[in-house]
Amino acid sequence: MPTTGLSRGSGTEQVTLERLLSVVGRGSLEVYSAPRGLTIEVQGVAVWDPQEPRPAPGQVVLAVGMEPQSLDAADLVRAAGRCGAAAVIFRHVRSGVSTATLHHAAADAGVAVLFRTGWVGWAQLVGALRAGLTAAGVPADPDIAQVALGDLDGLAEAVAALVGGAVTIEDVRSRVLAYSTTDADVDEIRRLTILGRRVPRWRVAALREAGFFSALWGSGDVVHRPAEGGIPERLAIAVVAAGEVLGSIWVASVGQPFPADSADALRRAARAAAPHLLHHRSCRTGEAHLIQDAARALLDGHGSAEVLAIRAGVPLEAPCAVIMVCAEPRDPDQASGVESGRTTPGSGGDPRSRLHDILALYSAAHGHQAFIVPKGRDALVLICGLATGPDQAAAQVARRSASLAQQLSADLGTQVRIGVGETASRLDQAPASRHSAELALRAMRFTGSSRGTGRVGELAEAVALLRIMDTLREVDVPRDTPVRRLADYDAEHGGSALVDTLRAYLDHFGHIPAASRALGVHPNTFRYRVRRLRDVCGIDLDNPNSRLLADLQLRLLGHGGSHM
């Protein structure tokens, strides 16, 4: 049985399954069966290997690739019990699948059975268990032991008292998770950080350029930032568990120098903070996925508004609206990670991830009750808690959308378009708002509009044409039409010259100088191509019905249509 290298080292406290689960959190694991309770000791984590079916005692066994409802799963649990394993983890079970055989096997073997949640992959789970096993075995610092696990506000207050200063606890992207209160005047950096719930971007850039983040993440120790102007000195340290950076703790001096033992106190605080940050991350991840799943189901038309209202605490009767956000693709060479100053996991440069992250930050910073649902390279945003009057609510959404388009375009360095849905009077009407938002965005894309936002009513011509095109795609059109013949000819000759010529001719109402300029060819060359396409496909360009049919079929051809 191969292990993942996840075992407790010397000098750590005994870790029970209950303690490990409390640190890792319900966002990653669910208890299915625990016949011996949760107080059994955990020694490490191992991946099940059928070729070496003997895990060491006290292991949490990962049953990768094993179907939990299968007879093989029951046999695995019994074999794990004979070896003294603490627990076996299977993937999440689909709704309606019976696992009674697995439950009986767990009872017979005396082994706990856990399921990983649907939004956590095996690789992510291994990292969480690895960090959790380390963090759970760290002896509690007496000055922080009274803080409930995951209470980051209480943790910030305890660290402030322990170290002597004003504390912020941040994630790896410089977003504020918690901060301590103080009666003293705070410096401008701290004020801006707390108000924006993240370190200002210009400050992050300055710290990155000075090499401060490299020292913070790489040293494994307290890093001192001297006072500069009106900004007091600061101490910072990364919070790490089993080599994974979970976040950082920053302490600013308040009116007086740090005590002599402040660095030692901060080191102790960072060790004690690891299980809190890991627990917080897992729980927040689980809750966020449950809410996002409820929002996605509602907007897709098969979910319940009541479920989302209960999970997220939003009113059923208040107005809401959906917007659909699209960041147009950039040159791959320009793609980069979020400007966070981090080289840690989680700061990757996926543009879609950047879009979703900035949307979340914008909503949080502006106090929006908003739920973000990724849709490929786009994102749906359900905005709740709008003004009660329909006109006021619509104006509110329009202002927020315009501001968001401007900010996203600046942050991402690319064009951002937002389709603005019609305001709904109730939460259960959100799917209709989503439909109008999606239609508005499609209309802007269809016309190549440079505007940042748009509603269906503002894009009536484009929307009407889109609906006509959607209908035509379902119409069985005779194959032997002039445009079809022209497209086949171009395909046989390895190009699209004649189709492009016809399109330019129709787009410019037969005006040869303008059409030839659009294609970048000489007017005489364009006239020759027009004569040639008439000969090839037999189109009568003097007949308005022929021009109408050709124009519609060319638009279908240009937007992925197959019915020509």
C-alpha positions as CSV (number, residue, x, y, z in Angstrom):
1,M,0.0,0.0,0.0
2,P,1.8,3.2,-1.2
3,T,1.5,6.2,1.1
4,T,1.3,9.8,0.0
5,G,4.0,10.8,2.5
6,L,1.3,12.1,4.8
7,S,2.3,10.9,8.3
8,R,2.7,12.7,11.6
9,G,6.2,13.7,12.6
10,S,7.7,13.7,16.1
11,G,6.7,16.4,18.5
12,T,3.1,16.5,17.4
13,E,0.0,15.7,19.4
14,Q,-2.2,12.7,18.7
15,V,-4.6,13.4,15.8
16,T,-8.0,11.8,16.0
17,L,-10.3,11.4,13.0
18,E,-12.6,13.9,14.6
19,R,-9.9,16.5,14.9
20,L,-8.7,15.9,11.3
21,L,-12.3,16.3,10.1
22,S,-12.8,19.5,12.1
23,V,-9.7,21.0,10.5
24,V,-10.3,19.9,7.0
25,G,-14.0,20.8,7.3
26,R,-17.3,19.7,5.8
27,G,-16.5,21.4,2.6
28,S,-14.3,18.5,1.6
29,L,-15.6,15.4,3.4
30,E,-18.8,13.9,4.7
31,V,-19.1,11.1,7.3
32,Y,-21.1,8.2,6.0
33,S,-20.5,5.6,8.7
34,A,-18.3,5.6,11.8
35,P,-19.0,2.3,13.7
36,R,-16.1,3.0,16.2
37,G,-16.8,6.7,16.5
38,L,-14.5,9.5,15.5
39,T,-12.0,9.4,18.4
40,I,-9.8,6.8,16.7
41,E,-6.2,7.9,16.0
42,V,-5.0,8.8,12.5
43,Q,-1.4,8.1,11.7
44,G,-1.3,9.0,8.0
45,V,-3.0,8.9,4.6
46,A,-2.5,6.2,1.9
47,V,-3.9,5.6,-1.6
48,W,-5.4,2.2,-2.1
49,D,-3.4,-0.1,-4.5
50,P,-5.0,-3.4,-5.4
51,Q,-1.5,-4.8,-5.9
52,E,-0.4,-4.0,-2.4
53,P,-3.6,-4.3,-0.3
54,R,-2.1,-3.8,3.2
55,P,-2.3,-0.2,4.5
56,A,-0.4,0.5,7.7
57,P,-2.5,0.8,10.9
58,G,-4.2,4.1,11.5
59,Q,-4.2,5.1,7.9
60,V,-7.0,7.1,6.1
61,V,-7.2,5.1,2.8
62,L,-8.2,6.9,-0.4
63,A,-10.2,4.6,-2.6
64,V,-9.4,6.3,-5.9
65,G,-11.3,4.9,-8.9
66,M,-13.5,2.6,-6.7
67,E,-17.3,2.9,-7.1
68,P,-18.7,3.1,-3.6
69,Q,-21.8,1.0,-4.5
70,S,-19.7,-1.9,-5.9
71,L,-18.9,-5.2,-4.2
72,D,-15.2,-4.3,-4.6
73,A,-15.8,-1.3,-2.4
74,A,-17.2,-3.5,0.3
75,D,-14.3,-5.9,0.0
76,L,-11.8,-3.0,0.2
77,V,-13.4,-1.8,3.5
78,R,-13.2,-5.2,5.0
79,A,-9.5,-5.5,4.0
80,A,-8.8,-2.1,5.4
81,G,-10.4,-3.2,8.7
82,R,-8.2,-6.2,8.9
83,C,-5.2,-3.9,8.6
84,G,-6.4,-1.5,11.3
85,A,-7.1,1.4,9.0
86,A,-8.8,4.4,10.5
87,A,-11.1,5.3,7.6
88,V,-11.7,4.8,3.9
89,I,-12.7,7.7,1.6
90,F,-14.7,7.1,-1.6
91,R,-15.8,9.6,-4.2
92,H,-19.2,11.3,-3.7
93,V,-22.3,9.1,-4.4
94,R,-24.8,10.1,-7.1
95,S,-28.3,10.7,-5.9
96,G,-30.4,7.5,-5.8
97,V,-27.5,5.1,-5.7
98,S,-27.8,2.5,-3.0
99,T,-24.8,1.9,-0.7
100,A,-26.3,-0.5,1.8
101,T,-23.7,-3.1,1.1
102,L,-20.9,-0.6,1.9
103,H,-22.7,0.4,5.1
104,H,-22.9,-3.3,6.2
105,A,-19.2,-3.8,5.4
106,A,-18.2,-0.8,7.4
107,A,-20.1,-2.0,10.4
108,D,-18.6,-5.5,10.1
109,A,-15.0,-4.1,9.7
110,G,-15.3,-1.4,12.3
111,V,-13.9,1.2,9.8
112,A,-15.2,4.7,9.2
113,V,-16.4,5.4,5.7
114,L,-16.2,9.0,4.3
115,F,-17.3,10.5,1.0
116,R,-15.4,13.4,-0.6
117,T,-17.8,16.2,-1.7
118,G,-18.6,16.6,-5.4
119,W,-16.6,19.8,-5.8
120,V,-13.4,18.4,-4.4
121,G,-11.1,16.4,-6.6
122,W,-8.7,13.7,-5.4
123,A,-5.6,15.8,-5.9
124,Q,-7.2,18.7,-4.0
125,L,-8.3,16.4,-1.2
126,V,-4.8,14.9,-0.8
127,G,-3.5,18.5,-0.3
128,A,-6.2,19.3,2.2
129,L,-5.6,16.1,4.2
130,R,-1.8,16.6,4.1
131,A,-2.2,20.1,5.4
132,G,-4.9,19.1,7.8
133,L,-2.9,16.2,9.3
134,T,0.0,18.5,10.0
135,A,-2.2,21.4,11.3
136,A,-4.3,19.1,13.5
137,G,-1.2,17.8,15.2
138,V,0.2,21.2,16.2
139,P,0.0,21.7,20.0
140,A,-2.5,24.5,20.8
141,D,-0.9,27.8,21.9
142,P,-2.2,28.7,25.3
143,D,-2.9,32.2,24.3
144,I,-5.0,31.2,21.2
145,A,-6.4,27.9,22.5
146,Q,-9.7,29.5,23.6
147,V,-10.5,30.7,20.0
148,A,-13.1,28.4,18.3
149,L,-11.8,26.6,15.2
150,G,-12.5,28.7,12.2
151,D,-13.3,31.9,14.1
152,L,-10.9,34.1,12.2
153,D,-12.2,37.3,13.8
154,G,-11.5,35.9,17.3
155,L,-8.1,34.7,16.0
156,A,-7.2,38.2,14.8
157,E,-8.1,39.6,18.2
158,A,-6.1,36.9,20.0
159,V,-3.0,37.5,17.8
160,A,-3.3,41.3,18.3
161,A,-3.2,40.8,22.1
162,L,-0.4,38.2,21.8
163,V,1.9,40.2,19.5
164,G,1.0,43.7,20.3
165,G,-0.3,45.6,17.3
166,A,-3.2,45.8,14.7
167,V,-3.7,42.5,12.9
168,T,-5.0,41.6,9.4
169,I,-5.3,37.9,8.3
170,E,-5.1,37.6,4.5
171,D,-5.4,34.8,1.9
172,V,-2.8,34.2,-0.7
173,R,-4.3,36.9,-3.0
174,S,-4.0,39.6,-0.4
175,R,-7.7,39.5,0.4
176,V,-8.7,40.3,4.0
177,L,-10.2,37.4,5.8
178,A,-10.3,39.0,9.3
179,Y,-8.9,42.0,11.2
180,S,-8.6,43.0,14.8
181,T,-10.3,46.1,16.2
182,T,-8.3,49.0,17.7
183,D,-9.1,52.2,19.5
184,A,-6.0,54.0,18.0
185,D,-5.9,55.8,14.7
186,V,-5.1,53.5,11.9
187,D,-2.7,54.3,9.1
188,E,-4.0,54.9,5.5
189,I,-2.8,51.5,4.2
190,R,-4.7,49.6,6.9
191,R,-7.8,51.8,6.4
192,L,-7.8,51.2,2.6
193,T,-7.1,47.5,3.1
194,I,-10.0,47.0,5.5
195,L,-12.5,49.1,3.5
196,G,-11.7,47.3,0.2
197,R,-11.4,43.9,1.9
198,R,-8.0,43.5,0.1
199,V,-4.6,45.2,0.0
200,P,-4.7,48.0,-2.6
201,R,-3.4,46.9,-6.0
202,W,-0.7,49.7,-6.1
203,R,0.5,48.6,-2.7
204,V,0.7,44.9,-3.8
205,A,2.7,46.0,-6.9
206,A,5.1,48.0,-4.8
207,L,5.7,45.1,-2.4
208,R,6.2,42.7,-5.2
209,E,8.7,45.0,-6.9
210,A,10.6,45.3,-3.7
211,G,10.8,41.6,-3.3
212,F,8.8,41.5,-0.1
213,F,6.5,38.8,-1.2
214,S,9.3,36.5,-2.3
215,A,10.8,36.9,1.2
216,L,7.4,36.4,2.9
217,W,6.6,33.2,1.0
218,G,10.1,31.8,0.8
219,S,11.7,32.5,4.2
220,G,9.2,30.6,6.4
221,D,9.9,33.2,9.1
222,V,8.8,36.6,10.3
223,V,9.5,39.4,7.8
224,H,9.9,43.0,9.0
225,R,8.8,46.0,7.0
226,P,10.3,49.2,8.3
227,A,8.2,52.3,8.8
228,E,8.0,54.6,5.8
229,G,6.6,58.1,6.0
230,G,3.3,57.9,7.7
231,I,3.1,54.2,7.4
232,P,4.1,52.4,10.6
233,E,6.4,49.3,10.7
234,R,4.9,45.9,10.1
235,L,5.6,42.3,10.8
236,A,4.3,39.6,8.5
237,I,4.5,35.8,8.4
238,A,3.1,33.2,6.0
239,V,0.8,30.6,7.5
240,V,1.9,27.2,6.2
241,A,0.8,23.6,6.7
242,A,2.8,20.7,5.2
243,G,4.4,23.0,2.7
244,E,1.2,24.6,1.5
245,V,0.8,28.4,2.0
246,L,-2.7,29.0,3.4
247,G,-2.4,32.8,3.9
248,S,-0.5,35.3,6.0
249,I,-0.7,37.4,9.2
250,W,0.2,41.0,9.2
251,V,0.7,43.1,12.3
252,A,1.1,46.9,12.2
253,S,2.6,48.8,15.2
254,V,0.1,51.1,16.9
255,G,1.6,54.2,18.4
256,Q,4.7,52.5,19.8
257,P,7.5,50.0,18.8
258,F,6.8,46.3,18.8
259,P,7.7,44.5,22.1
260,A,11.0,42.6,22.1
261,D,9.3,39.2,21.9
262,S,6.8,40.2,19.2
263,A,8.5,38.1,16.4
264,D,8.5,34.9,18.6
265,A,4.9,35.6,19.5
266,L,4.0,35.9,15.8
267,R,5.8,32.6,14.9
268,R,3.6,30.9,17.5
269,A,0.5,32.6,16.3
270,A,1.2,31.4,12.7
271,R,1.6,27.8,13.8
272,A,-1.6,28.0,15.7
273,A,-3.4,29.7,12.9
274,A,-2.9,26.9,10.3
275,P,-5.9,24.8,11.4
276,H,-8.1,27.9,11.5
277,L,-7.3,28.9,8.0
278,L,-7.6,25.4,6.6
279,H,-11.0,24.9,8.3
280,H,-12.2,28.3,7.1
281,R,-11.1,27.7,3.5
282,S,-12.8,24.3,3.4
283,C,-16.1,25.5,5.0
284,R,-16.3,28.5,2.8
285,T,-15.6,26.4,-0.3
286,G,-18.4,24.0,0.6
287,E,-20.9,26.7,1.4
288,A,-20.0,28.7,-1.7
289,H,-20.4,25.6,-3.9
290,L,-23.8,24.8,-2.4
291,I,-25.0,28.4,-3.0
292,Q,-23.5,28.5,-6.5
293,D,-25.2,25.1,-7.4
294,A,-28.5,26.5,-6.2
295,A,-28.1,29.7,-8.2
296,R,-27.0,27.7,-11.3
297,A,-30.0,25.4,-11.0
298,L,-32.4,28.3,-10.7
299,L,-31.0,30.2,-13.7
300,D,-31.0,27.0,-15.8
301,G,-34.7,26.7,-15.1
302,H,-34.8,23.5,-13.1
303,G,-34.0,24.8,-9.6
304,S,-35.9,26.2,-6.7
305,A,-35.9,29.8,-5.7
306,E,-36.8,28.7,-2.2
307,V,-33.6,26.6,-2.0
308,L,-31.4,29.5,-3.0
309,A,-33.3,31.9,-0.6
310,I,-32.7,29.5,2.3
311,R,-29.0,28.8,1.5
312,A,-28.0,32.3,0.7
313,G,-30.4,34.3,2.9
314,V,-32.0,36.3,0.1
315,P,-35.6,37.5,0.0
316,L,-38.0,35.7,-2.4
317,E,-40.2,38.8,-3.0
318,A,-37.5,41.4,-3.6
319,P,-36.6,42.5,-7.2
320,C,-33.6,40.9,-8.9
321,A,-31.9,40.9,-12.2
322,V,-29.3,38.8,-14.1
323,I,-26.4,40.2,-16.2
324,M,-24.2,38.1,-18.4
325,V,-20.5,39.1,-18.6
326,C,-18.1,38.3,-21.4
327,A,-14.4,39.2,-21.6
328,E,-13.3,38.9,-25.2
329,P,-10.3,36.6,-25.7
330,R,-6.9,38.3,-25.7
331,D,-3.6,37.4,-27.3
332,P,-2.3,34.4,-25.5
333,D,1.1,36.1,-25.0
334,Q,-0.7,38.8,-23.0
335,A,-2.4,36.4,-20.6
336,S,-1.1,36.5,-17.1
337,G,-2.1,35.8,-13.5
338,V,-4.0,38.0,-11.3
339,E,-1.9,41.0,-10.3
340,S,-1.5,39.7,-6.8
341,G,2.2,39.5,-6.3
342,R,1.9,35.8,-5.5
343,T,3.8,32.9,-7.0
344,T,1.7,30.5,-4.8
345,P,-1.0,28.0,-5.9
346,G,-4.2,29.7,-6.6
347,S,-2.8,32.7,-8.4
348,G,-2.8,31.3,-11.9
349,G,-3.4,33.2,-15.0
350,D,-6.5,31.6,-16.5
351,P,-8.5,34.6,-17.9
352,R,-11.8,32.9,-16.9
353,S,-10.6,32.6,-13.3
354,R,-9.5,36.2,-13.4
355,L,-12.9,37.3,-14.6
356,H,-14.8,35.3,-11.9
357,D,-12.3,36.5,-9.2
358,I,-12.7,40.2,-10.1
359,L,-16.5,39.9,-10.3
360,A,-16.5,38.4,-6.8
361,L,-14.2,41.2,-5.5
362,Y,-16.3,43.9,-7.2
363,S,-19.5,42.6,-5.7
364,A,-18.0,42.3,-2.2
365,A,-16.4,45.7,-2.3
366,H,-19.7,47.4,-3.4
367,G,-21.9,45.5,-1.0
368,H,-23.8,43.7,-3.8
369,Q,-25.9,40.7,-2.9
370,A,-24.8,38.9,-6.0
371,F,-24.2,35.3,-7.0
372,I,-21.7,34.4,-9.8
373,V,-22.2,31.4,-12.0
374,P,-19.4,30.6,-14.5
375,K,-20.6,29.7,-18.0
376,G,-17.6,28.8,-20.1
377,R,-15.6,32.0,-20.7
378,D,-18.6,34.0,-19.7
379,A,-20.3,34.5,-16.3
380,L,-23.8,35.0,-15.2
381,V,-24.3,37.3,-12.2
382,L,-27.6,37.2,-10.3
383,I,-28.1,40.5,-8.5
384,C,-30.5,40.5,-5.6
385,G,-31.8,43.1,-3.1
386,L,-32.6,45.8,-5.7
387,A,-34.7,48.9,-5.1
388,T,-38.4,48.0,-4.8
389,G,-39.6,50.3,-7.6
390,P,-39.2,48.7,-11.1
391,D,-37.8,51.9,-12.6
392,Q,-35.4,52.4,-9.7
393,A,-34.3,48.8,-9.8
394,A,-33.7,48.9,-13.6
395,A,-31.6,52.1,-13.2
396,Q,-29.7,50.5,-10.4
397,V,-28.7,47.5,-12.5
398,A,-27.8,49.7,-15.5
399,R,-25.5,51.8,-13.4
400,R,-23.8,48.8,-11.8
401,S,-23.4,47.1,-15.2
402,A,-21.8,50.2,-16.8
403,S,-19.4,50.6,-13.9
404,L,-18.6,46.9,-13.9
405,A,-17.9,46.9,-17.6
406,Q,-15.6,49.9,-17.3
407,Q,-13.7,48.4,-14.3
408,L,-13.4,44.9,-15.8
409,S,-12.1,46.3,-19.1
410,A,-9.4,48.2,-17.2
411,D,-8.4,45.3,-14.9
412,L,-8.4,42.6,-17.6
413,G,-6.9,44.8,-20.4
414,T,-9.5,43.6,-22.9
415,Q,-13.0,44.5,-24.1
416,V,-15.8,43.5,-21.8
417,R,-19.4,43.3,-22.8
418,I,-22.4,42.9,-20.5
419,G,-25.8,41.8,-21.5
420,V,-28.3,43.3,-19.0
421,G,-31.4,41.2,-18.2
422,E,-34.8,42.7,-17.6
423,T,-35.6,43.3,-13.9
424,A,-37.6,40.6,-12.2
425,S,-40.0,41.4,-9.4
426,R,-39.4,38.0,-7.7
427,L,-36.5,35.6,-7.3
428,D,-38.4,32.8,-9.1
429,Q,-38.6,35.0,-12.2
430,A,-34.8,35.1,-12.4
431,P,-34.6,32.6,-15.3
432,A,-36.5,35.0,-17.6
433,S,-34.1,37.7,-16.7
434,R,-31.2,35.4,-17.5
435,H,-32.7,34.6,-20.9
436,S,-33.0,38.3,-21.8
437,A,-29.4,39.0,-20.5
438,E,-28.1,36.1,-22.7
439,L,-30.0,37.4,-25.7
440,A,-28.7,40.9,-25.3
441,L,-25.1,39.7,-25.1
442,R,-25.6,37.5,-28.2
443,A,-27.0,40.5,-30.0
444,M,-23.9,42.6,-29.2
445,R,-21.6,39.8,-30.3
446,F,-23.7,39.3,-33.5
447,T,-23.4,42.9,-34.6
448,G,-19.8,43.3,-33.3
449,S,-21.0,46.3,-31.2
450,S,-18.4,48.2,-29.3
451,R,-20.7,49.2,-26.5
452,G,-20.0,47.9,-23.1
453,T,-23.6,47.1,-22.0
454,G,-26.9,46.5,-23.6
455,R,-30.5,45.5,-23.0
456,V,-32.8,43.7,-25.4
457,G,-34.9,46.8,-25.8
458,E,-31.8,48.8,-26.8
459,L,-30.8,46.1,-29.4
460,A,-34.2,45.4,-30.9
461,E,-33.0,45.1,-34.5
462,A,-30.2,42.8,-33.7
463,V,-32.4,40.7,-31.4
464,A,-35.1,40.5,-34.1
465,L,-32.6,39.3,-36.6
466,L,-31.1,36.8,-34.2
467,R,-34.5,35.3,-33.6
468,I,-35.1,35.1,-37.3
469,M,-31.8,33.4,-37.8
470,D,-32.6,30.9,-35.0
471,T,-35.8,30.1,-36.7
472,L,-34.2,29.7,-40.1
473,R,-31.7,27.2,-38.7
474,E,-34.6,24.8,-38.1
475,V,-36.0,25.3,-41.6
476,D,-35.4,22.6,-44.2
477,V,-34.0,24.7,-47.1
478,P,-33.4,23.2,-50.6
479,R,-29.8,22.5,-51.0
480,D,-29.4,23.8,-54.6
481,T,-29.5,27.5,-53.9
482,P,-27.1,30.1,-55.3
483,V,-25.2,30.6,-52.0
484,R,-24.9,26.9,-51.4
485,R,-23.5,26.4,-54.9
486,L,-21.1,29.3,-54.4
487,A,-19.9,28.0,-51.0
488,D,-19.3,24.5,-52.6
489,Y,-17.3,26.1,-55.4
490,D,-15.1,28.0,-53.0
491,A,-14.5,24.9,-50.9
492,E,-13.5,22.9,-53.9
493,H,-11.0,25.6,-54.9
494,G,-9.5,26.1,-51.4
495,G,-10.8,29.6,-50.5
496,S,-13.7,31.9,-49.9
497,A,-13.1,34.6,-52.5
498,L,-16.5,34.4,-54.2
499,V,-18.6,34.1,-51.0
500,D,-16.7,37.1,-49.6
501,T,-17.3,39.0,-52.7
502,L,-21.1,38.4,-52.6
503,R,-21.2,39.3,-49.0
504,A,-19.4,42.6,-49.6
505,Y,-21.6,43.4,-52.6
506,L,-24.8,42.9,-50.6
507,D,-23.4,44.7,-47.5
508,H,-22.7,47.8,-49.6
509,F,-25.8,47.7,-51.7
510,G,-24.0,46.9,-54.9
511,H,-21.7,50.0,-54.6
512,I,-18.5,48.7,-56.2
513,P,-16.0,51.3,-54.9
514,A,-17.1,50.8,-51.2
515,A,-17.4,47.0,-51.5
516,S,-13.9,46.7,-53.2
517,R,-12.4,48.9,-50.4
518,A,-13.9,46.6,-47.8
519,L,-12.1,43.6,-49.4
520,G,-9.0,45.5,-50.1
521,V,-9.0,44.8,-53.9
522,H,-9.1,47.0,-57.0
523,P,-12.6,47.9,-58.2
524,N,-11.9,46.2,-61.6
525,T,-10.9,43.0,-59.7
526,F,-14.1,43.2,-57.7
527,R,-16.2,43.6,-60.9
528,Y,-14.6,40.5,-62.4
529,R,-15.4,38.5,-59.2
530,V,-19.0,39.6,-59.4
531,R,-19.3,38.5,-63.0
532,R,-17.6,35.2,-62.0
533,L,-19.9,34.5,-59.1
534,R,-22.9,35.1,-61.3
535,D,-21.6,32.5,-63.7
536,V,-20.8,30.0,-61.0
537,C,-24.0,30.1,-59.0
538,G,-26.5,31.7,-61.3
539,I,-27.7,34.3,-58.8
540,D,-29.9,37.2,-60.2
541,L,-28.6,40.2,-58.3
542,D,-31.3,42.4,-59.8
543,N,-34.0,40.4,-58.1
544,P,-34.7,41.6,-54.5
545,N,-36.0,38.2,-53.4
546,S,-32.7,36.6,-54.6
547,R,-30.7,39.2,-52.7
548,L,-32.8,38.7,-49.5
549,L,-32.3,34.9,-49.5
550,A,-28.6,35.3,-50.3
551,D,-28.1,37.8,-47.5
552,L,-29.9,35.5,-44.9
553,Q,-28.0,32.4,-46.0
554,L,-24.7,34.3,-45.9
555,R,-25.5,35.4,-42.3
556,L,-26.2,31.9,-41.4
557,L,-23.0,30.7,-43.0
558,G,-21.0,33.4,-41.1
559,H,-22.5,32.4,-37.7
560,G,-22.2,28.7,-37.8
561,G,-25.4,27.9,-39.6
562,S,-25.7,24.6,-41.6
563,H,-29.1,25.1,-43.2
564,M,-28.4,27.1,-46.4
